[in-house]
Amino acid sequence: MKLNIAKLPGDGIGPEVVEQAVKAVDAVCRRFGHEASYTFAEVGACAIDKYGSAFPESTYKVCLESDAVLFGAVGDPRYDNDPTAKVRPEQGLLAMRKQLGLYANLRPVETFSSLVDKSPLKRELVDGAEFLCVRELTGGMYFGEKGRLDGGDTAYDTNIYHRYEVERILKLAYSYAMRRRRHLTVVDKANVLESSRLWRQVAQELAPQYPEVTTDYMYVDNAAMQLIRCPKFFDVIVTENTFGDILTDEASCITGSMGLLASASIGEKTGVFEPIHGSYPQAAGKNIANPLATILSAAMMFEYAFGLMEEGAAIRAAVAESIEQKVVTEDLADGGKAYSTSEVGDWVAKHI
């Protein structure tokens, strides 16, 4: 199979970790007889510097003409400390999601037995925890009307959802629950927010169509607590954009490192596959960043963009073995030898 991949490294450690994922993709292609081609494009701060836009039209065109997007991260300290900046790197990520119609973000949370003790939670809580977070990605407060009043002293952000947006993400979440342990948790704040009451109403209307799935409902504050108290309770979690952003970052601590969590953003057009960590500018160029989340994102790309499950499994097996053999970067070394970003990438590719 020919795989046409848009390569968007972005900012900070993005170029370093994406390069390791490319090594893994190329190794899979050699092993399974595929052919991968890459088209580079800018997004984030590097795109602002060159084009004045965080997601220029030329990058959008590259994404549209590709089968999948392998993406690194956006963010730059120059903008983090400037609340008056008119254009921000993060706007590139939001624009990419919106223009490609990527309404669903899939974030699997999986523990590795050899790393369970690195989790801040007790071993008995996290050992065996494995669930999928399905986050709505193109609606809600991030995209609603926003602005300043009273000379800038009053600010507002509008959290708006339409029925069709809620229905399509819930149906997708149910479809994944059907393939897994058939348990769906709908997270909202229906006791306070009108938008959440719409979510719960639509979910209650859809639930009878999936009698094989156990559906339960949880307020977001309780969900935040239960993720820590009993993460093994969850199978599939579905929620709106803002809540999903917060909960999935919280869930990252379960594995012991944010550097292990991959994600896929899928929807109407080309899917985007990326690690959930940020641009980590403090580590940029030092060859110390953990590339495993990005490599695992490449595994999701094979599975979700191309339907190549065996190829994705080959990457996952190589990552699991690298952790087992302690071929890891400093965040996972735990006092042992710390390998560089590129050394980990080379090891995983060779193992594939």
Contacts in CASP RR format, 6 or more apart in sequence:
PFRMAT RR
TARGET T0000
AUTHOR 0000-0000-0000
METHOD contacts of the structure
MODEL  1
MKLNIAKLPGDGIGPEVVEQAVKAVDAVCRRFGHEASYTFAEVGACAIDK
YGSAFPESTYKVCLESDAVLFGAVGDPRYDNDPTAKVRPEQGLLAMRKQL
GLYANLRPVETFSSLVDKSPLKRELVDGAEFLCVRELTGGMYFGEKGRLD
GGDTAYDTNIYHRYEVERILKLAYSYAMRRRRHLTVVDKANVLESSRLWR
QVAQELAPQYPEVTTDYMYVDNAAMQLIRCPKFFDVIVTENTFGDILTDE
ASCITGSMGLLASASIGEKTGVFEPIHGSYPQAAGKNIANPLATILSAAM
MFEYAFGLMEEGAAIRAAVAESIEQKVVTEDLADGGKAYSTSEVGDWVAK
HI
1 34 0 8 1.000
1 35 0 8 1.000
1 306 0 8 1.000
1 308 0 8 1.000
2 34 0 8 1.000
2 35 0 8 1.000
2 36 0 8 1.000
2 37 0 8 1.000
3 25 0 8 1.000
3 29 0 8 1.000
3 34 0 8 1.000
3 35 0 8 1.000
3 36 0 8 1.000
3 37 0 8 1.000
3 67 0 8 1.000
3 68 0 8 1.000
3 306 0 8 1.000
4 37 0 8 1.000
4 39 0 8 1.000
4 65 0 8 1.000
4 66 0 8 1.000
4 67 0 8 1.000
4 68 0 8 1.000
5 25 0 8 1.000
5 36 0 8 1.000
5 37 0 8 1.000
5 38 0 8 1.000
5 39 0 8 1.000
5 66 0 8 1.000
5 67 0 8 1.000
5 68 0 8 1.000
5 69 0 8 1.000
5 70 0 8 1.000
5 301 0 8 1.000
6 38 0 8 1.000
6 39 0 8 1.000
6 41 0 8 1.000
6 62 0 8 1.000
6 63 0 8 1.000
6 65 0 8 1.000
6 66 0 8 1.000
6 68 0 8 1.000
6 69 0 8 1.000
6 70 0 8 1.000
6 270 0 8 1.000
7 18 0 8 1.000
7 22 0 8 1.000
7 38 0 8 1.000
7 39 0 8 1.000
7 40 0 8 1.000
7 41 0 8 1.000
7 70 0 8 1.000
8 18 0 8 1.000
8 40 0 8 1.000
8 41 0 8 1.000
8 42 0 8 1.000
8 43 0 8 1.000
8 59 0 8 1.000
8 63 0 8 1.000
8 69 0 8 1.000
8 70 0 8 1.000
8 71 0 8 1.000
8 72 0 8 1.000
9 15 0 8 1.000
9 18 0 8 1.000
9 19 0 8 1.000
9 40 0 8 1.000
9 71 0 8 1.000
9 72 0 8 1.000
10 18 0 8 1.000
10 42 0 8 1.000
10 43 0 8 1.000
10 44 0 8 1.000
10 45 0 8 1.000
10 46 0 8 1.000
10 47 0 8 1.000
10 71 0 8 1.000
10 72 0 8 1.000
10 73 0 8 1.000
10 74 0 8 1.000
10 279 0 8 1.000
11 44 0 8 1.000
11 45 0 8 1.000
11 46 0 8 1.000
11 73 0 8 1.000
11 74 0 8 1.000
11 75 0 8 1.000
11 76 0 8 1.000
11 89 0 8 1.000
11 279 0 8 1.000
11 281 0 8 1.000
11 284 0 8 1.000
12 73 0 8 1.000
12 75 0 8 1.000
12 76 0 8 1.000
12 279 0 8 1.000
12 280 0 8 1.000
12 281 0 8 1.000
12 283 0 8 1.000
12 284 0 8 1.000
12 285 0 8 1.000
13 73 0 8 1.000
13 278 0 8 1.000
13 279 0 8 1.000
13 280 0 8 1.000
13 281 0 8 1.000
13 283 0 8 1.000
13 284 0 8 1.000
13 285 0 8 1.000
13 289 0 8 1.000
13 341 0 8 1.000
14 72 0 8 1.000
14 73 0 8 1.000
14 279 0 8 1.000
14 284 0 8 1.000
14 289 0 8 1.000
14 294 0 8 1.000
15 72 0 8 1.000
16 284 0 8 1.000
16 285 0 8 1.000
16 287 0 8 1.000
16 289 0 8 1.000
16 291 0 8 1.000
16 341 0 8 1.000
16 342 0 8 1.000
17 72 0 8 1.000
17 73 0 8 1.000
17 275 0 8 1.000
17 289 0 8 1.000
17 290 0 8 1.000
17 291 0 8 1.000
17 293 0 8 1.000
17 294 0 8 1.000
17 341 0 8 1.000
18 70 0 8 1.000
18 71 0 8 1.000
18 72 0 8 1.000
18 294 0 8 1.000
19 342 0 8 1.000
20 291 0 8 1.000
20 294 0 8 1.000
20 295 0 8 1.000
20 341 0 8 1.000
20 342 0 8 1.000
20 344 0 8 1.000
20 345 0 8 1.000
20 348 0 8 1.000
21 70 0 8 1.000
21 291 0 8 1.000
21 294 0 8 1.000
21 295 0 8 1.000
21 297 0 8 1.000
21 298 0 8 1.000
22 38 0 8 1.000
22 70 0 8 1.000
22 298 0 8 1.000
23 345 0 8 1.000
23 346 0 8 1.000
23 348 0 8 1.000
23 349 0 8 1.000
24 295 0 8 1.000
24 298 0 8 1.000
24 299 0 8 1.000
24 315 0 8 1.000
24 318 0 8 1.000
24 345 0 8 1.000
24 348 0 8 1.000
24 349 0 8 1.000
24 352 0 8 1.000
25 36 0 8 1.000
25 70 0 8 1.000
25 298 0 8 1.000
25 301 0 8 1.000
25 302 0 8 1.000
26 36 0 8 1.000
26 349 0 8 1.000
27 348 0 8 1.000
27 349 0 8 1.000
27 350 0 8 1.000
27 352 0 8 1.000
28 34 0 8 1.000
28 302 0 8 1.000
28 311 0 8 1.000
28 312 0 8 1.000
28 314 0 8 1.000
28 315 0 8 1.000
28 352 0 8 1.000
29 35 0 8 1.000
29 36 0 8 1.000
31 314 0 8 1.000
31 352 0 8 1.000
32 308 0 8 1.000
32 310 0 8 1.000
32 311 0 8 1.000
32 314 0 8 1.000
34 308 0 8 1.000
34 311 0 8 1.000
38 70 0 8 1.000
39 62 0 8 1.000
39 65 0 8 1.000
39 66 0 8 1.000
40 62 0 8 1.000
41 58 0 8 1.000
41 59 0 8 1.000
41 62 0 8 1.000
41 63 0 8 1.000
42 50 0 8 1.000
42 51 0 8 1.000
42 56 0 8 1.000
42 59 0 8 1.000
43 54 0 8 1.000
43 55 0 8 1.000
43 59 0 8 1.000
43 71 0 8 1.000
43 74 0 8 1.000
43 92 0 8 1.000
43 93 0 8 1.000
43 96 0 8 1.000
44 54 0 8 1.000
44 55 0 8 1.000
44 74 0 8 1.000
44 75 0 8 1.000
44 76 0 8 1.000
44 89 0 8 1.000
44 90 0 8 1.000
44 91 0 8 1.000
44 92 0 8 1.000
44 93 0 8 1.000
45 54 0 8 1.000
45 74 0 8 1.000
45 75 0 8 1.000
45 76 0 8 1.000
45 78 0 8 1.000
45 79 0 8 1.000
45 89 0 8 1.000
47 53 0 8 1.000
47 54 0 8 1.000
47 55 0 8 1.000
47 56 0 8 1.000
47 59 0 8 1.000
47 92 0 8 1.000
48 54 0 8 1.000
48 87 0 8 1.000
48 89 0 8 1.000
50 56 0 8 1.000
51 58 0 8 1.000
52 87 0 8 1.000
53 87 0 8 1.000
53 92 0 8 1.000
54 74 0 8 1.000
54 87 0 8 1.000
54 88 0 8 1.000
54 89 0 8 1.000
54 90 0 8 1.000
54 91 0 8 1.000
54 92 0 8 1.000
54 93 0 8 1.000
54 95 0 8 1.000
55 91 0 8 1.000
55 92 0 8 1.000
55 93 0 8 1.000
55 95 0 8 1.000
55 96 0 8 1.000
55 99 0 8 1.000
59 96 0 8 1.000
60 96 0 8 1.000
60 99 0 8 1.000
60 100 0 8 1.000
63 69 0 8 1.000
63 96 0 8 1.000
63 100 0 8 1.000
63 269 0 8 1.000
63 270 0 8 1.000
63 272 0 8 1.000
64 100 0 8 1.000
64 269 0 8 1.000
64 270 0 8 1.000
66 270 0 8 1.000
67 270 0 8 1.000
67 305 0 8 1.000
67 306 0 8 1.000
68 270 0 8 1.000
68 271 0 8 1.000
68 272 0 8 1.000
68 273 0 8 1.000
68 301 0 8 1.000
68 305 0 8 1.000
68 306 0 8 1.000
69 96 0 8 1.000
69 100 0 8 1.000
69 270 0 8 1.000
69 271 0 8 1.000
69 272 0 8 1.000
69 273 0 8 1.000
70 273 0 8 1.000
70 274 0 8 1.000
70 294 0 8 1.000
70 297 0 8 1.000
70 298 0 8 1.000
70 301 0 8 1.000
71 96 0 8 1.000
71 272 0 8 1.000
71 273 0 8 1.000
71 274 0 8 1.000
72 274 0 8 1.000
72 275 0 8 1.000
72 294 0 8 1.000
73 274 0 8 1.000
73 275 0 8 1.000
73 277 0 8 1.000
73 278 0 8 1.000
73 279 0 8 1.000
73 280 0 8 1.000
74 89 0 8 1.000
74 90 0 8 1.000
74 92 0 8 1.000
74 93 0 8 1.000
74 278 0 8 1.000
74 279 0 8 1.000
75 89 0 8 1.000
75 90 0 8 1.000
75 278 0 8 1.000
75 279 0 8 1.000
75 281 0 8 1.000
76 89 0 8 1.000
76 279 0 8 1.000
76 281 0 8 1.000
77 281 0 8 1.000
79 85 0 8 1.000
79 88 0 8 1.000
79 89 0 8 1.000
89 279 0 8 1.000
94 142 0 8 1.000
94 143 0 8 1.000
96 102 0 8 1.000
96 272 0 8 1.000
97 137 0 8 1.000
97 138 0 8 1.000
97 265 0 8 1.000
97 272 0 8 1.000
98 138 0 8 1.000
98 143 0 8 1.000
100 265 0 8 1.000
100 267 0 8 1.000
100 268 0 8 1.000
100 269 0 8 1.000
100 270 0 8 1.000
100 271 0 8 1.000
100 272 0 8 1.000
101 138 0 8 1.000
101 267 0 8 1.000
101 268 0 8 1.000
101 269 0 8 1.000
102 137 0 8 1.000
102 138 0 8 1.000
102 265 0 8 1.000
102 266 0 8 1.000
102 267 0 8 1.000
102 268 0 8 1.000
102 269 0 8 1.000
102 271 0 8 1.000
102 272 0 8 1.000
103 136 0 8 1.000
103 137 0 8 1.000
103 138 0 8 1.000
103 139 0 8 1.000
103 165 0 8 1.000
103 168 0 8 1.000
103 169 0 8 1.000
103 267 0 8 1.000
103 268 0 8 1.000
104 134 0 8 1.000
104 135 0 8 1.000
104 136 0 8 1.000
104 137 0 8 1.000
104 169 0 8 1.000
104 172 0 8 1.000
104 265 0 8 1.000
104 266 0 8 1.000
104 267 0 8 1.000
105 133 0 8 1.000
105 134 0 8 1.000
105 135 0 8 1.000
105 136 0 8 1.000
105 137 0 8 1.000
105 244 0 8 1.000
105 248 0 8 1.000
105 263 0 8 1.000
105 264 0 8 1.000
105 265 0 8 1.000
106 132 0 8 1.000
106 133 0 8 1.000
106 134 0 8 1.000
106 176 0 8 1.000
106 263 0 8 1.000
106 264 0 8 1.000
106 265 0 8 1.000
106 266 0 8 1.000
106 300 0 8 1.000
106 304 0 8 1.000
107 132 0 8 1.000
107 133 0 8 1.000
107 135 0 8 1.000
107 248 0 8 1.000
107 251 0 8 1.000
107 261 0 8 1.000
107 262 0 8 1.000
107 263 0 8 1.000
107 276 0 8 1.000
108 130 0 8 1.000
108 131 0 8 1.000
108 132 0 8 1.000
108 133 0 8 1.000
108 261 0 8 1.000
108 262 0 8 1.000
108 300 0 8 1.000
109 129 0 8 1.000
109 130 0 8 1.000
109 131 0 8 1.000
109 132 0 8 1.000
109 133 0 8 1.000
109 231 0 8 1.000
109 248 0 8 1.000
109 251 0 8 1.000
109 252 0 8 1.000
109 254 0 8 1.000
109 255 0 8 1.000
109 261 0 8 1.000
110 129 0 8 1.000
110 130 0 8 1.000
110 255 0 8 1.000
111 119 0 8 1.000
111 126 0 8 1.000
111 127 0 8 1.000
111 128 0 8 1.000
111 129 0 8 1.000
111 130 0 8 1.000
111 254 0 8 1.000
111 255 0 8 1.000
112 255 0 8 1.000
112 260 0 8 1.000
112 320 0 8 1.000
112 323 0 8 1.000
112 324 0 8 1.000
113 127 0 8 1.000
113 128 0 8 1.000
114 323 0 8 1.000
114 324 0 8 1.000
115 255 0 8 1.000
115 256 0 8 1.000
115 257 0 8 1.000
115 260 0 8 1.000
115 323 0 8 1.000
115 332 0 8 1.000
116 123 0 8 1.000
116 126 0 8 1.000
116 127 0 8 1.000
117 123 0 8 1.000
118 256 0 8 1.000
118 257 0 8 1.000
118 332 0 8 1.000
118 334 0 8 1.000
119 126 0 8 1.000
119 253 0 8 1.000
119 254 0 8 1.000
119 255 0 8 1.000
119 256 0 8 1.000
120 253 0 8 1.000
120 256 0 8 1.000
121 228 0 8 1.000
121 231 0 8 1.000
121 253 0 8 1.000
121 254 0 8 1.000
125 228 0 8 1.000
125 229 0 8 1.000
125 230 0 8 1.000
125 231 0 8 1.000
125 232 0 8 1.000
126 231 0 8 1.000
126 232 0 8 1.000
126 254 0 8 1.000
126 255 0 8 1.000
128 232 0 8 1.000
129 231 0 8 1.000
129 232 0 8 1.000
129 234 0 8 1.000
129 254 0 8 1.000
131 231 0 8 1.000
131 234 0 8 1.000
131 235 0 8 1.000
131 236 0 8 1.000
131 237 0 8 1.000
131 251 0 8 1.000
132 176 0 8 1.000
132 180 0 8 1.000
132 235 0 8 1.000
132 236 0 8 1.000
132 237 0 8 1.000
133 236 0 8 1.000
133 237 0 8 1.000
133 239 0 8 1.000
133 244 0 8 1.000
133 247 0 8 1.000
133 248 0 8 1.000
133 251 0 8 1.000
134 169 0 8 1.000
134 172 0 8 1.000
134 173 0 8 1.000
134 176 0 8 1.000
134 236 0 8 1.000
134 237 0 8 1.000
134 238 0 8 1.000
134 239 0 8 1.000
135 238 0 8 1.000
135 239 0 8 1.000
135 240 0 8 1.000
135 241 0 8 1.000
135 243 0 8 1.000
135 244 0 8 1.000
135 245 0 8 1.000
135 248 0 8 1.000
136 161 0 8 1.000
136 165 0 8 1.000
136 166 0 8 1.000
136 169 0 8 1.000
136 238 0 8 1.000
136 239 0 8 1.000
136 240 0 8 1.000
136 241 0 8 1.000
136 244 0 8 1.000
137 241 0 8 1.000
137 265 0 8 1.000
138 165 0 8 1.000
138 241 0 8 1.000
139 160 0 8 1.000
139 161 0 8 1.000
139 165 0 8 1.000
139 240 0 8 1.000
139 241 0 8 1.000
140 159 0 8 1.000
140 160 0 8 1.000
140 161 0 8 1.000
140 195 0 8 1.000
140 240 0 8 1.000
140 241 0 8 1.000
140 242 0 8 1.000
141 157 0 8 1.000
141 158 0 8 1.000
141 159 0 8 1.000
141 241 0 8 1.000
141 242 0 8 1.000
142 241 0 8 1.000
142 242 0 8 1.000
142 245 0 8 1.000
143 160 0 8 1.000
143 241 0 8 1.000
144 157 0 8 1.000
144 158 0 8 1.000
144 159 0 8 1.000
144 160 0 8 1.000
145 156 0 8 1.000
145 158 0 8 1.000
145 160 0 8 1.000
146 155 0 8 1.000
146 156 0 8 1.000
146 157 0 8 1.000
146 158 0 8 1.000
147 155 0 8 1.000
147 156 0 8 1.000
147 157 0 8 1.000
148 154 0 8 1.000
148 155 0 8 1.000
148 156 0 8 1.000
149 155 0 8 1.000
149 156 0 8 1.000
159 193 0 8 1.000
159 195 0 8 1.000
159 240 0 8 1.000
159 242 0 8 1.000
160 195 0 8 1.000
161 195 0 8 1.000
161 198 0 8 1.000
161 199 0 8 1.000
161 240 0 8 1.000
163 198 0 8 1.000
163 202 0 8 1.000
166 198 0 8 1.000
166 199 0 8 1.000
166 202 0 8 1.000
166 203 0 8 1.000
167 202 0 8 1.000
167 206 0 8 1.000
169 238 0 8 1.000
170 186 0 8 1.000
170 202 0 8 1.000
170 203 0 8 1.000
170 206 0 8 1.000
170 238 0 8 1.000
171 206 0 8 1.000
173 184 0 8 1.000
173 236 0 8 1.000
173 238 0 8 1.000
174 184 0 8 1.000
174 206 0 8 1.000
174 209 0 8 1.000
174 210 0 8 1.000
174 213 0 8 1.000
176 236 0 8 1.000
177 183 0 8 1.000
177 184 0 8 1.000
177 210 0 8 1.000
177 213 0 8 1.000
177 235 0 8 1.000
177 236 0 8 1.000
178 210 0 8 1.000
178 212 0 8 1.000
178 213 0 8 1.000
180 235 0 8 1.000
180 236 0 8 1.000
181 235 0 8 1.000
182 212 0 8 1.000
182 213 0 8 1.000
182 214 0 8 1.000
182 235 0 8 1.000
183 213 0 8 1.000
183 214 0 8 1.000
183 216 0 8 1.000
183 234 0 8 1.000
183 235 0 8 1.000
183 236 0 8 1.000
184 210 0 8 1.000
184 213 0 8 1.000
184 214 0 8 1.000
184 215 0 8 1.000
184 216 0 8 1.000
184 235 0 8 1.000
184 236 0 8 1.000
184 237 0 8 1.000
184 238 0 8 1.000
185 215 0 8 1.000
185 216 0 8 1.000
185 217 0 8 1.000
185 218 0 8 1.000
185 223 0 8 1.000
185 234 0 8 1.000
185 235 0 8 1.000
185 236 0 8 1.000
185 237 0 8 1.000
185 238 0 8 1.000
186 199 0 8 1.000
186 200 0 8 1.000
186 203 0 8 1.000
186 215 0 8 1.000
186 216 0 8 1.000
186 217 0 8 1.000
186 218 0 8 1.000
186 238 0 8 1.000
186 239 0 8 1.000
187 217 0 8 1.000
187 218 0 8 1.000
187 219 0 8 1.000
187 220 0 8 1.000
187 223 0 8 1.000
187 237 0 8 1.000
187 238 0 8 1.000
187 239 0 8 1.000
187 243 0 8 1.000
187 244 0 8 1.000
187 247 0 8 1.000
188 196 0 8 1.000
188 197 0 8 1.000
188 199 0 8 1.000
188 200 0 8 1.000
188 217 0 8 1.000
188 218 0 8 1.000
188 219 0 8 1.000
188 220 0 8 1.000
188 239 0 8 1.000
188 240 0 8 1.000
188 243 0 8 1.000
189 196 0 8 1.000
189 219 0 8 1.000
189 220 0 8 1.000
189 221 0 8 1.000
189 243 0 8 1.000
190 196 0 8 1.000
190 197 0 8 1.000
190 199 0 8 1.000
190 200 0 8 1.000
190 217 0 8 1.000
190 219 0 8 1.000
191 219 0 8 1.000
195 240 0 8 1.000
196 240 0 8 1.000
199 240 0 8 1.000
200 217 0 8 1.000
203 215 0 8 1.000
203 217 0 8 1.000
207 213 0 8 1.000
207 215 0 8 1.000
218 226 0 8 1.000
220 239 0 8 1.000
220 243 0 8 1.000
220 246 0 8 1.000
220 247 0 8 1.000
223 237 0 8 1.000
223 239 0 8 1.000
223 243 0 8 1.000
223 247 0 8 1.000
224 246 0 8 1.000
224 247 0 8 1.000
224 250 0 8 1.000
226 233 0 8 1.000
226 234 0 8 1.000
227 234 0 8 1.000
227 247 0 8 1.000
227 250 0 8 1.000
227 251 0 8 1.000
227 254 0 8 1.000
228 250 0 8 1.000
231 251 0 8 1.000
231 254 0 8 1.000
237 247 0 8 1.000
239 247 0 8 1.000
248 261 0 8 1.000
248 263 0 8 1.000
248 276 0 8 1.000
249 258 0 8 1.000
249 276 0 8 1.000
251 261 0 8 1.000
252 258 0 8 1.000
252 259 0 8 1.000
252 261 0 8 1.000
252 276 0 8 1.000
255 261 0 8 1.000
257 290 0 8 1.000
257 331 0 8 1.000
257 332 0 8 1.000
258 276 0 8 1.000
258 277 0 8 1.000
258 293 0 8 1.000
259 275 0 8 1.000
259 276 0 8 1.000
259 277 0 8 1.000
259 290 0 8 1.000
259 292 0 8 1.000
259 293 0 8 1.000
259 331 0 8 1.000
260 290 0 8 1.000
260 292 0 8 1.000
260 293 0 8 1.000
260 296 0 8 1.000
261 275 0 8 1.000
261 276 0 8 1.000
261 277 0 8 1.000
261 293 0 8 1.000
261 296 0 8 1.000
262 273 0 8 1.000
262 274 0 8 1.000
262 275 0 8 1.000
262 276 0 8 1.000
262 293 0 8 1.000
262 294 0 8 1.000
262 296 0 8 1.000
262 297 0 8 1.000
262 299 0 8 1.000
262 300 0 8 1.000
263 273 0 8 1.000
263 274 0 8 1.000
263 275 0 8 1.000
263 276 0 8 1.000
263 297 0 8 1.000
263 300 0 8 1.000
264 271 0 8 1.000
264 272 0 8 1.000
264 273 0 8 1.000
264 297 0 8 1.000
264 300 0 8 1.000
264 301 0 8 1.000
264 304 0 8 1.000
265 271 0 8 1.000
265 272 0 8 1.000
265 273 0 8 1.000
265 274 0 8 1.000
266 304 0 8 1.000
271 304 0 8 1.000
271 305 0 8 1.000
273 297 0 8 1.000
273 298 0 8 1.000
273 300 0 8 1.000
273 301 0 8 1.000
273 304 0 8 1.000
273 305 0 8 1.000
274 294 0 8 1.000
274 297 0 8 1.000
275 293 0 8 1.000
275 294 0 8 1.000
275 296 0 8 1.000
275 297 0 8 1.000
276 293 0 8 1.000
277 290 0 8 1.000
277 293 0 8 1.000
280 289 0 8 1.000
283 289 0 8 1.000
287 340 0 8 1.000
287 341 0 8 1.000
287 342 0 8 1.000
288 329 0 8 1.000
288 330 0 8 1.000
288 338 0 8 1.000
288 340 0 8 1.000
288 341 0 8 1.000
289 329 0 8 1.000
289 341 0 8 1.000
290 328 0 8 1.000
290 329 0 8 1.000
290 331 0 8 1.000
290 332 0 8 1.000
290 341 0 8 1.000
290 344 0 8 1.000
291 329 0 8 1.000
291 341 0 8 1.000
291 344 0 8 1.000
291 345 0 8 1.000
292 319 0 8 1.000
292 322 0 8 1.000
292 323 0 8 1.000
292 328 0 8 1.000
292 344 0 8 1.000
292 348 0 8 1.000
295 315 0 8 1.000
295 319 0 8 1.000
295 345 0 8 1.000
295 348 0 8 1.000
296 315 0 8 1.000
296 316 0 8 1.000
296 319 0 8 1.000
298 315 0 8 1.000
299 311 0 8 1.000
299 312 0 8 1.000
299 313 0 8 1.000
299 315 0 8 1.000
299 316 0 8 1.000
299 319 0 8 1.000
300 312 0 8 1.000
302 308 0 8 1.000
302 309 0 8 1.000
302 311 0 8 1.000
302 312 0 8 1.000
302 315 0 8 1.000
303 309 0 8 1.000
303 311 0 8 1.000
303 312 0 8 1.000
314 352 0 8 1.000
315 348 0 8 1.000
315 352 0 8 1.000
317 351 0 8 1.000
318 348 0 8 1.000
318 349 0 8 1.000
318 351 0 8 1.000
318 352 0 8 1.000
319 348 0 8 1.000
321 351 0 8 1.000
322 328 0 8 1.000
322 344 0 8 1.000
322 347 0 8 1.000
322 348 0 8 1.000
322 351 0 8 1.000
323 332 0 8 1.000
326 333 0 8 1.000
326 336 0 8 1.000
326 337 0 8 1.000
327 339 0 8 1.000
327 343 0 8 1.000
327 344 0 8 1.000
327 347 0 8 1.000
328 338 0 8 1.000
328 339 0 8 1.000
328 344 0 8 1.000
329 338 0 8 1.000
329 339 0 8 1.000
329 340 0 8 1.000
329 341 0 8 1.000
329 344 0 8 1.000
330 338 0 8 1.000
333 339 0 8 1.000
339 347 0 8 1.000
END
